[in-house]
Amino acid sequence: MPTSPPPTADAVATRPGFLERQGIVRPLAFGFLAVMLFMVGDGIEVGFLSPYLESRGLSGSEVALLWTVYGFVVAVAAWLSGALAEAWGPRRVMLLGLGIWAVFEVLFLTVGVAAGNYPLMLLTFGIRGLGYPFFAYGFLVWIAMETPGDKLNRAVSWYWFASTMGLGVISSYFAGAVIPVIGEMATLWLSLAFVGAGGLLVVFLVRARVVTKPPESTKESVAKMFGALTIVKTHPRVGVGGVVRLINTLSFYAFVVFLTSHMVNDVGFSTAQWQTIWGTMLLANVAANLLSGYVAGWIGSVNTVAWAGGLGCFVTVLALYYVPEAVGPNFGVTLAVAIVYGLALGAFVPLSAIMPLLAPRHIAGAVAILNLGAGVSQFAGSAIAGLVGPIGIEGTVWVIASVYLVGLVLTFYLKEPAPTDDPRPESAPMHPSESDASLPPGAGETAGVPVAARRAD
């Protein structure tokens, strides 16, 4: 009976391992852990910084202004992270973010908080807002540059799993455990340890597979930054994708403003009950961030974002209002609704894989628009929450839910491009700014174009 010959050494060497099958290319593997650790450090303060600053004498309006300035800087930095990653390379942008975060966190805690100097708090906390988008979103650009196109959905799912697990889950549990023991100020100082650990992983263990090149001149860098905005003119679908990303977390940022007060004061949940519901929703979102990439591999990225994300959020945003109104402070029922809402929010994750494919020669620019949508979402959500005064909570919830129907329709403009949509024969001359360094890893091979080198830093 004939038997198959044993695999050759070359075949064994090229067989993808477990990590590669999940979309995690080995040179970047420790980067996912680095992002998680960094986001733990960045998120430690979220649950207690505002009341802590108020206890030190700041007014509610001063604290609100502090977060507003921070949010504005984060939105700008989210765009710049992609633009600068194209000009300088992702590694340099990540390390720049690490340095900014560490330096201005130290200044914020010393000359700001400890000294009770509000103007310096505003200045240092605001500038620190450049840090986490440069580090975290810079790595997202790196993933888009390095990951084969057929594995990108899974890769970005693991990225968002790591990011949200650090920012929304581990950081909250850690802060809750150590604050009673060492106090708020010492806990804030501990955030530097997590951020530093993430940075060290990038320095020593994250390696690019691509050919490096020196950073571009100031003139070239500025041109790339503005090019990251003008890309929406040459690639309109990238602009549509940015709008869909804005819509993704719109309800989350709006709910942060008014839903807790409504659930506690009007519906009748205790604060502890609602915090448990909200925290469980975030855990469901973390799970969905990971699973949605695999679902997208079965039913398609656009279908996942449109139906599980857009339609799912439309239904669950309304349910979060109407179900408690109908059944009262029923913990189990409301918890179930919140879990489905968290899953629906996570179903937008494949958008991070769609966007680079919409502009395969301008990956960083496309991701910059994606990041800009993420940053602006916080402002848009807060603005919509301001409608509670004139039109009430029910009307505001309907406005939020209706926006998701708009996002559902817009998603279908993001047709998933096949690798051959943008073929380039091997003999075709290439402009230096449109070399294969800008193609998604794997796209060139599929289209019959060997990728000799890809630039990452």
Buried (B, 14 or more C-beta within 10 A) or exposed (E): EEEEEEEEEEEEEEEEEEBBEBBBBEBBBBBBBBBBBBBBBBBBBEBBBBEBBEEEEBEEEBBEBBBBBBBBBBBBBBBBBBBBBBBBBBBBBBBBBBBBBBBBBBBBBEBBBEEEBBEBBBBBBBBBBBBBBBBBBBBBBBBBBBBBBBBBBBBBBBBBBBBBBBBBBBBBEBBEEBBEEEEBEEBBBBBBEBBBBBBBBBEEBBBBBBEEEEBBEEEEBEBBBEBBBEBBEEBEBBBBBBBBBBBBBBBBBBBBBBBBEBBBEEBEBEEEBBBBBBBBBBBBBBBBBBBBBBBBBEEBBBBBBBBBBBBBBBBBBBBBBEBBEEEEBBEEBBBBBBBBBBBBBBBBBBBBBBBBBBBBBBBBBBBBBBBBBBBBBBBBBBEBBEBBEEEEBEEBBBBBBEBBBBBBEBBEBBEBBEBEEBBBEEEEEEEEBEBBBBBBBBBBBBBEBEBEEBBBB
